[in-house]
Amino acid sequence: MKISLIAASCIALVFCALLAAGCTSPTQADIKTIDTTVPTTTEPVTTVETTVVAVTTTLESIVPLPSAQYVDLELSKDRTNSKITLLYNGGAGQQVTQTVRMKVTLADGSVVDQLMSGGGTPDTGATIIVQGTRNGSDRCEVWVTSAGKVYKIIDENKATLNPYATTSSA
Protein backbone atom coordinates (compact mmCIF):
# COMPACT_ATOMS: atom_id res chain seq x y z
CA MET A 1 0.00 0.00 0.00
CA LYS A 2 2.80 2.28 0.73
CA ILE A 3 4.16 1.72 -2.77
CA SER A 4 0.88 2.60 -4.42
CA LEU A 5 0.70 5.77 -2.29
CA ILE A 6 4.25 6.70 -3.36
CA ALA A 7 3.46 5.94 -7.01
CA ALA A 8 0.29 8.05 -6.87
CA SER A 9 2.26 10.89 -5.23
CA CYS A 10 4.91 10.72 -8.00
CA ILE A 11 2.25 10.80 -10.71
CA ALA A 12 0.55 13.76 -9.03
CA LEU A 13 3.90 15.55 -8.71
CA VAL A 14 4.72 15.00 -12.45
CA PHE A 15 1.22 16.25 -13.38
CA CYS A 16 1.69 19.40 -11.28
CA ALA A 17 5.12 19.97 -12.80
CA LEU A 18 3.64 19.71 -16.33
CA LEU A 19 0.93 22.21 -15.45
CA ALA A 20 3.48 24.61 -13.96
CA ALA A 21 5.72 24.32 -17.05
CA GLY A 22 2.91 25.50 -19.31
CA CYS A 23 2.59 22.39 -21.41
CA THR A 24 -1.16 22.72 -21.35
CA SER A 25 -1.23 26.18 -23.02
CA PRO A 26 -3.05 26.61 -26.36
CA THR A 27 -1.04 25.94 -29.52
CA GLN A 28 -1.84 29.36 -31.05
CA ALA A 29 0.58 31.94 -29.62
CA ASP A 30 -0.32 35.60 -29.83
CA ILE A 31 2.80 37.64 -30.60
CA LYS A 32 2.55 41.25 -29.57
CA THR A 33 4.94 43.92 -30.75
CA ILE A 34 6.62 46.11 -28.22
CA ASP A 35 6.81 49.78 -29.06
CA THR A 36 10.23 51.26 -28.45
CA THR A 37 11.11 54.89 -28.56
CA VAL A 38 14.54 55.86 -29.86
CA PRO A 39 15.75 59.19 -28.56
CA THR A 40 16.73 61.54 -31.37
CA THR A 41 19.56 63.99 -31.23
CA THR A 42 19.89 67.03 -33.41
CA GLU A 43 23.44 67.12 -34.66
CA PRO A 44 24.50 69.13 -37.69
CA VAL A 45 24.77 66.97 -40.78
CA THR A 46 27.68 67.62 -43.09
CA THR A 47 27.18 66.51 -46.68
CA VAL A 48 30.22 65.93 -48.83
CA GLU A 49 29.69 65.57 -52.55
CA THR A 50 32.08 63.25 -54.29
CA THR A 51 32.19 62.82 -58.00
CA VAL A 52 33.75 59.65 -59.26
CA VAL A 53 34.51 59.55 -62.91
CA ALA A 54 35.61 56.39 -64.61
CA VAL A 55 38.12 57.25 -67.27
CA THR A 56 37.50 55.12 -70.29
CA THR A 57 39.29 55.15 -73.56
CA THR A 58 36.94 55.03 -76.48
CA LEU A 59 38.08 53.48 -79.67
CA GLU A 60 36.07 55.88 -81.79
CA SER A 61 38.17 56.84 -84.78
CA ILE A 62 38.68 60.30 -86.18
CA VAL A 63 36.58 60.89 -89.30
CA PRO A 64 37.42 63.84 -91.54
CA LEU A 65 34.57 66.04 -92.68
CA PRO A 66 33.65 65.81 -96.38
CA SER A 67 35.24 68.67 -98.33
CA ALA A 68 31.89 70.42 -98.90
CA GLN A 69 31.26 70.35 -95.12
CA TYR A 70 34.80 71.24 -93.98
CA VAL A 71 35.19 73.76 -91.15
CA ASP A 72 38.49 74.93 -89.66
CA LEU A 73 38.98 74.40 -85.92
CA GLU A 74 42.14 75.29 -83.98
CA LEU A 75 42.89 73.54 -80.69
CA SER A 76 45.60 74.97 -78.45
CA LYS A 77 46.79 74.97 -74.84
CA ASP A 78 48.42 78.06 -73.35
CA ARG A 79 51.70 77.34 -71.52
CA THR A 80 51.28 80.25 -69.11
CA ASN A 81 47.80 79.54 -67.72
CA SER A 82 47.06 76.00 -69.06
CA LYS A 83 43.78 77.08 -70.67
CA ILE A 84 42.64 74.91 -73.56
CA THR A 85 41.03 76.87 -76.39
CA LEU A 86 39.02 75.61 -79.35
CA LEU A 87 38.57 78.32 -81.99
CA TYR A 88 36.01 78.05 -84.81
CA ASN A 89 37.25 79.68 -88.04
CA GLY A 90 34.33 78.74 -90.30
CA GLY A 91 34.83 77.22 -93.74
CA ALA A 92 32.98 75.76 -96.69
CA GLY A 93 30.66 73.73 -94.42
CA GLN A 94 29.70 76.62 -92.16
CA GLN A 95 26.15 76.66 -93.54
CA VAL A 96 25.51 73.01 -92.67
CA THR A 97 27.38 72.92 -89.32
CA GLN A 98 24.86 72.48 -86.52
CA THR A 99 26.93 72.00 -83.34
CA VAL A 100 30.51 71.77 -82.14
CA ARG A 101 31.19 69.83 -78.93
CA MET A 102 34.44 69.53 -76.98
CA LYS A 103 35.08 67.04 -74.18
CA VAL A 104 38.25 67.45 -72.12
CA THR A 105 39.40 64.69 -69.78
CA LEU A 106 41.79 66.37 -67.36
CA ALA A 107 44.89 64.70 -65.92
CA ASP A 108 43.10 64.21 -62.57
CA GLY A 109 40.29 62.24 -64.26
CA SER A 110 37.59 64.91 -64.16
CA VAL A 111 35.69 65.59 -67.38
CA VAL A 112 34.52 68.91 -68.86
CA ASP A 113 32.01 68.63 -71.73
CA GLN A 114 30.89 71.83 -73.50
CA LEU A 115 28.96 72.87 -76.58
CA MET A 116 30.11 75.87 -78.59
CA SER A 117 27.66 78.80 -78.80
CA GLY A 118 25.36 77.15 -76.24
CA GLY A 119 24.60 74.25 -78.58
CA GLY A 120 23.52 76.44 -81.48
CA THR A 121 25.17 77.08 -84.84
CA PRO A 122 28.60 78.62 -84.16
CA ASP A 123 29.74 81.83 -85.82
CA THR A 124 33.26 82.48 -87.07
CA GLY A 125 35.44 83.37 -84.09
CA ALA A 126 33.39 81.37 -81.55
CA THR A 127 35.44 79.64 -78.86
CA ILE A 128 35.29 77.08 -76.10
CA ILE A 129 37.78 77.68 -73.28
CA VAL A 130 38.44 75.05 -70.60
CA GLN A 131 40.86 75.35 -67.70
CA GLY A 132 43.39 72.55 -68.17
CA THR A 133 45.83 71.12 -65.66
CA ARG A 134 49.14 72.84 -65.00
CA ASN A 135 51.42 69.82 -65.03
CA GLY A 136 49.81 67.03 -66.91
CA SER A 137 48.31 65.81 -70.12
CA ASP A 138 44.67 66.60 -70.89
CA ARG A 139 42.77 64.62 -73.54
CA CYS A 140 40.70 66.78 -75.91
CA GLU A 141 38.01 65.31 -78.14
CA VAL A 142 35.98 67.39 -80.60
CA TRP A 143 32.81 66.42 -82.49
CA VAL A 144 31.10 68.40 -85.24
CA THR A 145 27.49 67.78 -86.19
CA SER A 146 27.22 68.65 -89.87
CA ALA A 147 24.20 68.01 -92.10
CA GLY A 148 22.68 65.80 -89.40
CA LYS A 149 25.72 63.51 -89.01
CA VAL A 150 28.23 63.55 -86.12
CA TYR A 151 31.95 63.48 -86.96
CA LYS A 152 34.74 63.09 -84.43
CA ILE A 153 37.41 65.31 -85.95
CA ILE A 154 39.95 65.84 -83.12
CA ASP A 155 41.33 63.50 -80.44
CA GLU A 156 44.57 64.86 -78.98
CA ASN A 157 46.49 64.92 -75.74
CA LYS A 158 47.53 68.45 -74.78
CA ALA A 159 50.36 68.58 -72.27
CA THR A 160 51.58 71.51 -70.26
CA LEU A 161 55.24 71.15 -69.53
CA ASN A 162 56.88 73.24 -66.85
CA PRO A 163 59.44 75.37 -68.75
CA TYR A 164 61.44 75.80 -65.54
CA ALA A 165 61.74 72.11 -64.72
CA THR A 166 65.33 70.97 -64.69
CA THR A 167 66.36 67.86 -66.44
CA SER A 168 69.64 66.23 -65.73
CA SER A 169 71.62 64.79 -68.57
CA ALA A 170 74.37 62.31 -67.92
C-alpha positions, 0 to 999 in steps of 0.5 A: 500500500505504501508503494501505491501511495508513493506511485500516486504521489509521484504521478501527481507531482509529475502532473503538477510539474507539467501544469506549472511548465505551461505544457497545457497552453493553447497551440496558437501563440499571440505575438505582440509587438513592443513599441520602443522609442529611440531618442533623437539627437539634433546634430548638424549633418555635413554633406560631402559631394564626391564625384567619381569619374571612370576614365574610359578610352573610347576606340572611336576613330577620327573621321574627316569632314567631307570637303563640302562640309569642312570647317576649320577648328584650332585647338591649343593649350596656353603654356602660361595659364594652361587654358585649352582653347578651341577656336572656330574659323568657319569654312565651306561647311559653315552653312551646314554645321549644326553643333561643335562639342568639346570634351576634355578629360583632365589629368586628374580624371575629371571631365569637362564637356561643352557645346560651342555657342550654347549648342547652337550654330557657331559663328566664325570666331566662336570659342570654347575655353576650358581650364586645363591642368598645370602639369599634366596631359589633358585629352581633348576630343571634338565632335562636329554635327554637320548636315545631321551627321556627327563626326569626331574630328579631333582627339589629342592629348595636350600637355603643359610642360613646366618650362622651368623644370630641370632635367639632368643629362648624364 
